[in-house]
Every structure is written in structure tokens, then in C-alpha cells.
Amino acid sequence: MDAAHLSRLRWRCRRGMRELDVVLQRYLEQRYQQAPATEQKAFELLLEEQDPQLLAWLTGREQPQDPQQANVITRLAHSGV
């Protein structure tokens, strides 16, 4: 994994909500590099979403349309990464 790419992702995990920071950074550090390419791409697409949307998905109030993003949200929501 390219260190510069990982650094950019780390920066993108920094959000306006501390709770999201923790969950996203935990995934990045514990799961991202070992995840399949499709899951990595889904995670990167999640980072493009606005905080309220991510929070709605993580709390189960809404579900992403994309099955790969839904898979990543499930991992994030259950903190087991």
C-alpha cells in the first residue's frame, strides 16, 4: 500500500464528529489494508459522504444503496471491523 495514499485516507477519516473519526480511523488501521479491493473502494466512497449521512447509516436509520458500502457500514457499526 502506497504510504501517501494511506496518509490521504487517514486525513479524510478526520470528520466534524469525533465519533465518526474514531470509527473510520479504527477501520482504516485495523481492516483496510487486508480488505479486498472492492471493500477498499467502498470505504473510500463512504469517505466522500457527508457526516449526517454516515451517521444515519451507522445508527441504522438508513441503509446505503450499494451492497459493498452496506457491508463496510455493517463492519463499522459493529466496531469489530
NORPE-V515312 format. One record per backbone hydrogen bond with DSSP energy under -1.0 kcal/mol. NH is the residue of the N-H (numbers start at 1). CO is the residue of the C=O. If there is no record, write none. Layout:
[[NH & CO] [NH & CO]]
This chain:
[[6 & 2] [7 & 3] [8 & 4] [9 & 5] [10 & 6] [11 & 7] [12 & 8] [13 & 9] [14 & 11] [21 & 17] [22 & 18] [23 & 19] [24 & 20] [25 & 21] [26 & 22] [27 & 23] [28 & 24] [29 & 25] [30 & 26] [31 & 27] [32 & 27] [34 & 31] [35 & 31] [40 & 36] [41 & 37] [42 & 38] [43 & 39] [44 & 40] [45 & 41] [46 & 42] [47 & 43] [48 & 45] [49 & 46] [54 & 50] [55 & 51] [56 & 52] [57 & 53] [58 & 54] [59 & 55] [61 & 56] [62 & 56] [70 & 66] [71 & 67] [72 & 68] [73 & 69] [74 & 70] [75 & 71] [76 & 72] [77 & 73] [78 & 74] [79 & 76] [81 & 75]]
